[in-house]
């Protein structure tokens, strides 16, 4: 199946326009809730924020899917809690984060090794953990060490090449995993199978999907320019666009029973 960016944009906009205030109010509600749980101290706050973000993502996916089915999703449709879908989304995103983390760490270690700046990087790491923000001398010393590290990397063509290769790999993987959320929530594949399906399907139309992501980024930037409040509309619209593109590539079947579970 082929992807039409124009169709995805048109369908996504039509879906959002059908019930715009439902999406906007839900995005606002999720933002306020996420902001409130951020005040929970310690690890509990991190868990609460993560759960709210996952719940909001599943809600937007559900709303987009209902809208593309020709229905008018209500606020109640979006706020419903689907534990299995939230867990699927978390586990697949966690695996992708680990993969990207391993690549980033490997690239960073190699770049430091070729520039012989490992000790300097270690010094910066420990200094950032013990630094007193009220002491300007310590902050200035940290800034100088960071500048020295940046100069060492920039001065090495091999280090720059390693960083560029790492960046290209990260972008390549991110584009291939554009539909990870929908594959997890709607298709219900296992963690590794979700990543594999993304690579298998998107890789055939990688540049087209990249173009779609660029258009979505422009929409988010326009929302950000509108005093930030435009993101309350831009984010749901981007999810609706992604849903349309997903259905073009992977089909319209709710294989995981996202809607039936309700």
C-alpha positions in Angstrom: 0.0 0.0 0.0 1.2 3.5 -0.8 1.1 6.7 1.3 -0.4 9.9 0.0 0.6 12.9 2.1 -2.1 15.0 0.6 -4.8 12.5 1.5 -3.4 12.2 5.1 -3.4 16.0 5.5 -6.9 16.4 4.1 -8.4 13.5 6.1 -6.6 14.6 9.3 -8.0 18.1 8.9 -11.5 16.9 8.1 -11.5 14.6 11.2 -10.3 17.4 13.5 -12.7 19.9 12.0 -15.7 17.6 12.6 -15.3 18.0 16.4 -12.6 20.6 17.0 -13.6 21.7 20.5 -13.6 18.1 21.8 -10.0 17.7 20.8 -9.0 21.1 22.0 -10.6 20.8 25.4 -9.2 17.3 25.9 -5.7 18.6 25.0 -6.1 21.4 27.5 -7.4 19.0 30.1 -4.5 16.7 29.6 -2.0 19.6 29.7 -3.4 20.9 33.0 -3.4 17.5 34.5 0.2 16.8 33.4 1.2 20.1 34.8 -0.4 19.4 38.2 1.2 15.9 38.6 4.6 17.5 37.8 4.4 18.9 41.3 4.4 15.5 42.8 7.9 15.1 44.3 10.4 12.3 43.5 10.0 9.2 41.5 6.2 9.2 42.1 5.9 12.4 40.1 7.8 10.9 37.2 5.5 7.9 37.1 2.4 10.0 37.4 3.5 12.3 34.5 4.4 9.4 32.3 1.0 7.8 33.0 -0.9 11.0 32.2 1.1 11.4 28.9 0.4 7.8 27.9 -3.3 8.1 28.7 -3.6 11.3 26.7 -1.9 9.8 23.7 -4.2 6.7 23.8 -7.2 9.1 24.1 -6.1 11.1 21.1 -5.5 8.0 19.1 -9.0 6.7 20.0 -10.6 10.0 19.0 -8.7 10.2 15.7 -9.7 6.6 14.9 -13.4 7.3 15.7 -13.3 10.4 13.6 -11.8 8.6 10.6 -14.6 6.0 11.0 -17.1 8.8 10.4 -18.1 9.2 14.0 -18.0 12.3 16.2 -15.9 11.5 19.2 -17.1 13.0 22.5 -15.0 14.2 25.4 -16.1 11.0 27.2 -14.6 8.9 24.5 -11.2 10.5 24.8 -10.9 10.4 28.6 -11.7 6.7 28.9 -8.9 4.7 30.5 -7.6 1.6 28.6 -5.0 0.0 30.8 -3.8 -2.7 28.2 -3.4 0.0 25.5 -1.5 2.2 27.8 0.9 -0.6 28.8 1.4 -1.6 25.1 2.2 2.0 24.3 4.6 2.3 27.2 6.5 -0.9 26.5 7.0 -0.2 22.8 8.1 3.4 23.5 10.5 2.1 26.2 12.1 -0.4 23.8 12.6 2.4 21.2 14.1 4.7 23.8 16.5 1.9 24.8 17.5 1.3 21.2 18.1 5.0 20.6 19.9 5.3 23.9 22.3 2.5 23.1 23.1 4.1 19.7 23.6 7.6 21.3 25.8 6.2 24.0 27.9 4.2 21.5 28.4 7.2 19.3 29.3 9.5 22.2 31.8 7.0 23.6 33.4 6.6 20.1 33.6 10.4 19.6 35.2 10.9 23.0 37.7 8.0 22.3 39.0 9.4 19.0 39.4 12.9 20.6 40.9 11.5 23.8 38.5 13.6 25.8 37.1 10.9 28.0 38.6 12.3 31.2 37.3 15.8 30.4 33.8 14.4 29.8 33.9 12.5 33.0 35.0 15.6 34.9 32.0 17.5 33.4 29.6 14.7 34.4 30.7 14.7 38.0 30.9 18.5 38.3 27.3 18.8 37.1 26.2 16.5 39.9 28.0 18.4 42.7 27.9 21.9 41.5 26.5 24.7 43.7 24.4 27.0 41.5 25.1 29.9 43.9 28.8 29.7 43.2 29.7 31.6 40.1 33.3 30.3 40.0 32.1 26.7 39.8 29.7 27.5 37.1 32.3 29.4 35.0 34.7 26.5 35.4 32.0 24.1 34.2 31.3 26.3 31.2 35.0 26.4 30.3 35.2 22.6 30.4 32.1 22.2 28.2 33.7 24.7 25.7 36.9 22.7 25.8 35.0 19.5 25.1 33.1 21.0 22.2 36.3 22.4 20.7 38.0 19.0 21.0 35.1 17.3 19.2 34.7 20.0 16.5 38.5 19.9 15.8 38.4 16.2 15.0 37.0 15.3 11.5 36.7 11.7 12.6 34.6 12.6 15.7 32.4 14.8 13.5 31.9 11.9 11.1 30.9 9.6 13.9 28.4 12.1 15.3 26.9 12.6 11.8 26.6 8.8 11.3 24.9 8.6 14.7 22.5 11.4 13.8 21.6 9.8 10.5 21.0 6.5 12.2 18.7 8.1 14.8 16.7 10.0 12.1 16.4 6.9 10.0 15.0 4.9 13.0 12.7 7.7 14.2 11.1 8.0 10.7 10.7 4.2 10.5 8.9 4.3 13.9 6.6 7.1 13.0 3.6 4.9 13.5 4.8 3.0 16.6 2.0 4.4 18.8 -0.7 3.2 16.4 1.0 -0.1 15.9 1.0 -0.6 19.6 -2.4 0.7 20.4 -4.4 -0.4 17.3 -2.6 -3.3 15.9 -1.4 -4.7 19.2 1.8 -6.3 18.1 4.5 -7.3 20.6 7.4 -4.9 21.4 9.9 -6.3 18.9 7.3 -7.1 16.3 6.1 -3.4 16.5 9.6 -2.1 15.7 10.0 -4.7 13.0 6.7 -3.9 11.3 7.6 -0.2 11.3 10.9 -0.9 9.6 9.4 -3.3 7.1 6.5 -1.1 6.0 7.9 2.4 6.3 11.3 1.6 4.8 9.6 1.2 1.4 8.3 4.8 1.5 10.8 6.3 3.8 11.1 9.7 2.0 7.4 10.0 1.7 7.0 9.5 5.5 9.8 11.9 6.1 7.9 14.5 4.0 4.8 13.8 6.1 6.8 14.4 9.3 8.1 17.7 7.9 4.5 18.9 7.2 3.5 17.9 10.7 6.4 19.7 12.2 5.4 22.8 10.3 1.8 22.5 11.7 3.3 22.2 15.3 5.5 25.2 14.7 2.5 27.3 13.5 0.7 26.2 16.7 3.7 27.2 18.8 3.9 30.6 17.1 0.3 31.2 18.0 1.4 32.1 21.6 1.7 28.3 22.3 -2.1 28.0 22.6 -2.3 26.9 19.0 -0.6 23.6 20.1 -3.9 22.6 21.7 -5.3 22.3 18.2 -2.1 21.4 16.3 -1.3 18.3 18.4 -4.7 16.6 17.9 -4.6 17.6 14.3 -1.2 15.9 13.9 -2.5 12.8 15.6 -5.4 12.7 13.2 -3.1 13.1 10.2 -0.9 10.3 11.5 -4.0 8.1 11.9 -5.0 8.7 8.3 -1.5 7.9 7.1 -1.4 4.7 9.3 -4.7 3.5 7.8 -3.3 4.0 4.3 -0.2 1.9 5.1 -1.5 -0.7 7.6 -5.2 -0.9 7.1 -8.3 0.2 8.9 -8.9 -2.8 11.1 -8.9 -2.3 14.9 -7.0 -5.5 15.5 -6.3 -4.9 19.2 -9.9 -4.1 20.0 -9.2 -0.5 21.1 -12.8 0.5 20.5 -14.4 -2.8 21.3 -12.7 -2.7 24.7 -14.9 0.2 25.6 
